[in-house]
Structures are given as C-alpha cells and as structure tokens.
Amino acid sequence: MSTHARITASVYTSHVPAIGVAMDQGRTQDPYWQPLFAGYEASRRWMAEHRPDAIVLVYNDHANAFSLDMIPTFALGTAERYDPADEGWGPRAVPPVLGHGELAAHLAQSVIQQDFDLTLVNRMTVDHGLTVPLSLMFGEQPAGAPHWPVPVIPLAVNVVQYPVPSGRRCLQLGQAIRRAVESFDAPLKVQVWGTGGMSHQLQGPRAGLINHAWDQAWMDRLIADPRGLSEMPHLEYVREAGSEGIELVMWLIARGAMSDLADPADVDVPLRAPRVAHRFYHVPASNTAVGHLILENP
C-alpha cells in the first residue's frame, strides 16, 4: 500500500447562490427546486461511500475575500479555518470550513516550485462559490455542527476581472496539483473539485442566456478530450456561454488533476480514462444552467 497521498476523484458543479438560499430556507422540495436537488441525491450517496481525507476546492470569490483593489489570479488558502462570508445579507448559517494546513503548505511549496506563482492566503472568508458545492454534496448540516465533514483547501481563481487565466494554464495547474498531492508523505485520499458555470449571463442585453447544446458538448469534451478543450479561447466561452460562462475554466483545474493526464514517464501503470460516476444537467436555477459531474480515478 502506498504511503503517499493520491487523488481518488474529481467533482464538478455549478455554485449558484440561490441554491444555497433554497437550502437555507427549507425550500428544496418546492416544485421549482425539487428537480435540481433530486439530481444531487446520488452524489450525496456517492460522497458517503467515497469520503476523502481532504478536498482541494477550486472556486471564484465574488468580491468578498478580494476586492477590485487586489485580484490574485490563483490564491491558495493555507489557513486552519475559514468562516462563511457576509455577502450583503449576513453569512450563511452553515458551519465554518476547516482547512488542512499541512497539506496546503505542501501544495504551496510543490506547486510554486513547479513555476506557478500562487498567492498564499492565511486568513479569509469564503462565499457561496465554496459553500454551495459543499451543501450540494454533503447536504444540510446538523444545527451547531462545528465544521464541515471534510477539511477543505480553497483555491480561488480570478474569473471576475479580465485578464483571466487560460484554459490551458488551468489544466496545467491541475496537473501540478496532482504531482504535488502524490508527493505528500501520508496516505491521504484527496478529491479536487471544480466549480462555477455553466452557461449564464447576469447583465446586459443577453442576461438570462443559457446554451443547452453547448453546455452538454462542453461536458462531453471535458471527459473525453480535456487537452483539446483547454485550447478553447475565452471569446468562445463568452460568446456561447455568456459572460459568466468563463467560470468553466475552473473545471479544467480539477480535470487536469486526474491520473489519465499524467506524463506516462512518471507512472509505472498504463494510463486509463476516469470513470463517470454521475452526470447531471438542469435548467433553470435562477437563470443559470446547472452542470454536475463526478469522475473517479481508476
């Protein structure tokens, strides 16, 4: 048995803030919301059976931890605890997030030595971009729960203010994270989550844009052709998926962390494609297309 950490799976999901509101207000069985939450029931069962020791959760901050005064492209959380952010109507009534300081410090060291200039964040709050995916995958937490069930290392990506990172750079960062995890000297099971998207636009003449066919084709390529997909220019995301559809480049970080994208020279077993454990797509959720995917390493 290996004494090093390994990435067992990647999880992908939209992080629509209204989903958190629906959960917090007990409206998950309302006719509007029930079909969406039904799509995550299998995911929660899967999570109960495949609970990791740590999660690297890729998300974007929505001007809560970072303002337009300071915009890091990639910011890695290295704290021991992250409280929910006040997004203008008070913090969500969900538990604080516990970090994994030892693994986060190792990721910082390893990924920076692989020539990624990360910003290290020793204190910050986390908004719906991070807490909504946790709610979707773990469900409502008991009143007074001291923290979420699994330690989380936040990785905030700038997809709010241009210029944003390329899909190719995001895929490469995922590959660097995989190498970093696999060099951590403890037998941890780690998942990498990519969040945000799918197609949506929140302002301007195209507000409410949703592109079903493009979303589904994009998920197909994420599974089968991530390298090719990583070359998609930003203009296509904005044109086809709306101004906020650019969040999908964060899914490429999680996809890059999967073992089939390792350098064949670095492994001693044949590289195999990940297994699709669950796939779900739903429209609408507050004028947003919701996409969800779970991939398991073989």
C-alpha positions in Angstrom: 0.0 0.0 0.0 1.3 3.5 -1.0 2.5 5.7 1.8 1.8 8.8 -0.3 -1.4 10.8 -0.9 -3.4 10.2 -4.1 -6.3 11.9 -5.9 -9.2 9.5 -6.0 -11.8 11.6 -7.8 -12.8 14.9 -9.1 -16.2 16.6 -8.6 -17.6 19.4 -10.8 -20.6 21.5 -10.0 -22.2 24.9 -10.5 -22.3 27.1 -7.4 -25.4 29.2 -8.0 -26.0 31.3 -4.9 -29.8 30.8 -5.0 -29.2 27.1 -4.4 -27.8 27.9 -1.0 -30.7 30.2 -0.3 -33.2 27.5 -1.2 -31.5 25.1 1.2 -31.2 27.6 4.0 -34.9 28.5 3.7 -36.1 24.8 3.6 -37.4 25.1 0.0 -35.6 22.2 -1.6 -38.9 20.4 -2.2 -40.7 23.3 -3.8 -41.8 22.4 -7.3 -39.2 24.8 -8.8 -36.3 23.4 -6.8 -37.1 19.7 -6.4 -35.8 18.6 -9.8 -32.5 20.2 -9.2 -31.9 18.7 -5.8 -33.0 15.3 -7.0 -30.0 15.4 -9.3 -27.7 15.5 -6.3 -29.2 12.7 -4.3 -27.0 10.1 -6.0 -24.0 12.4 -5.4 -24.6 12.5 -1.7 -24.8 8.7 -1.5 -21.6 8.6 -3.5 -19.9 11.0 -1.1 -21.0 8.9 1.9 -19.2 5.9 0.3 -16.2 7.8 -1.0 -15.5 10.4 1.6 -11.9 11.8 1.2 -9.5 12.9 3.8 -9.2 16.4 2.2 -10.7 18.4 -0.7 -9.0 20.9 -2.9 -11.9 23.1 -3.8 -11.5 25.4 -6.9 -13.9 28.3 -6.9 -14.0 32.0 -7.5 -14.5 34.7 -4.9 -17.3 37.1 -5.7 -15.7 40.3 -4.3 -15.9 39.2 -0.7 -12.4 38.0 0.3 -10.8 40.0 -2.5 -12.0 43.3 -3.9 -11.1 45.0 -7.2 -8.2 46.6 -5.2 -6.3 43.3 -5.2 -7.0 40.4 -7.7 -4.8 37.3 -7.4 -5.0 35.0 -10.4 -4.6 31.9 -8.3 -4.9 32.2 -4.5 -4.3 29.1 -2.3 -5.8 29.1 1.2 -3.3 28.0 3.9 -5.4 28.7 7.0 -6.7 26.3 9.5 -10.3 27.7 9.4 -12.5 29.7 7.0 -15.7 31.3 8.2 -18.7 32.0 5.8 -18.6 35.4 4.2 -21.2 38.1 4.7 -22.3 38.6 1.1 -24.6 41.6 2.0 -27.4 39.8 3.8 -25.4 38.1 6.6 -23.3 34.9 6.5 -24.9 31.7 5.5 -26.0 29.6 8.5 -23.6 26.8 7.7 -20.5 25.5 9.6 -17.1 27.0 9.2 -14.7 25.3 6.9 -11.7 23.6 8.4 -8.5 23.8 6.4 -5.7 21.2 6.1 -2.7 23.3 7.0 -0.1 20.6 6.5 -1.3 19.5 3.0 -1.9 23.2 2.0 1.7 24.1 2.9 3.0 21.1 0.9 0.9 22.1 -2.1 2.1 25.7 -1.9 5.8 24.5 -1.8 5.4 22.0 -4.6 3.2 24.0 -7.0 5.3 27.1 -6.7 8.4 25.0 -7.3 6.6 23.9 -10.5 6.7 27.6 -11.6 3.1 28.6 -10.6 3.1 31.9 -8.8 0.4 31.3 -6.2 -0.8 33.9 -3.8 -0.9 32.4 -0.3 -3.8 33.4 1.9 -3.5 32.9 5.6 -6.8 34.4 6.5 -10.0 34.9 4.5 -13.8 34.2 4.5 -15.4 32.0 1.9 -18.6 32.8 0.0 -21.2 30.9 -1.9 -18.7 29.8 -4.5 -17.3 27.4 -2.0 -20.1 26.8 0.5 -22.8 25.9 -2.1 -20.9 23.0 -3.6 -20.3 21.7 0.0 -24.0 21.9 0.7 -24.9 20.1 -2.5 -22.5 17.3 -1.9 -22.9 16.9 1.9 -26.4 18.1 2.4 -27.8 20.2 5.3 -25.5 20.0 8.3 -26.9 19.5 11.8 -27.6 22.6 13.8 -24.5 23.6 15.7 -22.2 21.4 13.7 -18.6 22.6 14.5 -17.4 22.3 10.9 -18.0 20.5 7.5 -17.3 16.8 7.5 -14.0 17.0 5.5 -11.1 19.5 5.6 -11.0 21.8 2.6 -8.2 23.7 0.9 -9.7 26.6 -1.0 -8.1 27.6 -4.4 -9.6 30.9 -5.5 -9.3 31.7 -9.2 -9.9 35.1 -10.8 -12.6 34.7 -13.4 -14.3 38.0 -12.5 -11.9 40.7 -13.8 -10.1 40.4 -17.1 -7.5 39.1 -17.8 -8.4 35.7 -16.5 -6.2 32.6 -16.8 -6.4 30.5 -20.0 -7.9 27.0 -20.0 -4.5 25.6 -20.9 -3.0 27.2 -17.8 -5.8 25.9 -15.6 -5.3 22.4 -17.0 -1.6 22.6 -16.3 -2.2 23.8 -12.7 -4.4 20.8 -12.2 -1.5 18.6 -13.3 0.8 20.4 -11.0 -1.6 19.8 -8.1 -1.7 16.1 -8.9 2.1 15.9 -8.8 2.1 17.8 -5.5 -0.5 15.6 -3.9 1.3 12.4 -5.0 4.5 13.6 -3.3 2.8 14.2 0.0 4.1 11.7 2.5 0.9 10.5 4.1 -1.7 8.0 2.7 -4.4 10.6 2.2 -7.3 10.3 -0.2 -7.8 13.6 -1.9 -10.5 15.0 -4.2 -10.2 18.0 -6.4 -13.4 20.0 -7.1 -14.0 22.4 -9.9 -17.0 24.8 -9.5 -18.9 27.5 -11.3 -20.8 27.8 -14.6 -22.4 26.5 -16.7 -23.8 28.9 -19.3 -25.2 32.1 -17.8 -25.1 35.8 -18.1 -26.2 38.1 -15.4 -26.3 41.5 -17.1 -26.7 43.4 -20.4 -28.9 42.6 -23.4 -28.1 38.9 -23.2 -29.0 38.5 -19.5 -30.5 35.1 -18.9 -28.6 33.4 -21.8 -28.5 29.6 -21.5 -27.0 27.4 -24.2 -28.1 23.8 -23.5 -26.4 22.2 -26.5 -23.0 23.9 -25.9 -23.1 23.0 -22.2 -23.6 19.3 -22.9 -21.0 19.3 -25.7 -18.5 21.0 -23.3 -19.0 18.3 -20.7 -18.5 15.6 -23.3 -15.2 17.2 -24.2 -14.2 17.7 -20.6 -14.5 13.9 -20.1 -13.0 12.7 -23.4 -10.8 15.5 -24.7 -9.6 17.8 -21.9 -6.4 18.8 -23.6 -8.2 19.9 -26.7 -10.9 21.6 -24.7 -8.2 23.5 -22.8 -7.3 25.3 -26.0 -10.8 26.9 -26.3 -10.3 30.7 -26.4 -12.0 32.9 -23.9 -14.0 34.6 -26.7 -15.9 31.3 -27.4 -16.8 30.9 -23.7 -18.3 34.5 -23.6 -20.0 34.2 -27.0 -21.5 30.8 -26.5 -21.9 30.5 -22.7 -22.4 34.1 -21.6 -20.1 36.5 -19.7 -20.2 34.3 -16.5 -19.7 31.1 -18.5 -16.0 31.8 -18.3 -16.1 30.2 -14.8 -15.9 26.9 -16.5 -12.1 27.2 -16.9 -12.0 26.3 -13.2 -13.4 22.8 -14.1 -10.2 22.3 -16.1 -8.1 22.5 -13.0 -9.9 19.6 -11.4 -9.8 17.7 -14.7 -6.1 18.3 -15.0 -5.6 16.6 -11.6 -6.9 13.3 -12.9 -4.4 10.5 -13.4 -5.0 9.9 -17.1 -3.3 13.3 -17.8 -0.1 12.3 -16.0 3.1 12.2 -18.0 3.5 8.5 -19.0 7.1 8.7 -17.9 6.0 9.5 -14.4 3.9 6.4 -13.8 4.5 2.7 -13.8 1.0 1.6 -14.9 -1.0 2.2 -18.1 -3.0 5.4 -18.1 -6.7 4.9 -18.2 -9.6 7.3 -18.6 -11.6 8.2 -15.5 -14.9 6.5 -14.8 -18.0 8.7 -14.9 -19.7 8.0 -11.6 -22.5 10.6 -12.1 -23.6 13.2 -14.6 -26.4 15.7 -14.3 -27.7 18.8 -16.0 -30.6 21.0 -15.2 -32.2 24.3 -16.3 -33.1 26.7 -14.8 -31.7 27.6 -11.5 -32.1 31.3 -11.0 -31.4 32.0 -14.8 -28.4 29.6 -14.7 -27.7 26.3 -16.3 -26.5 23.8 -13.6 -24.0 21.2 -14.6 -22.6 18.4 -12.4 -20.1 15.6 -12.9 -18.2 13.1 -10.8 -15.1 11.4 -12.2 -13.3 8.6 -10.4 -9.7 7.7 -11.0 -9.3 4.0 -12.0 
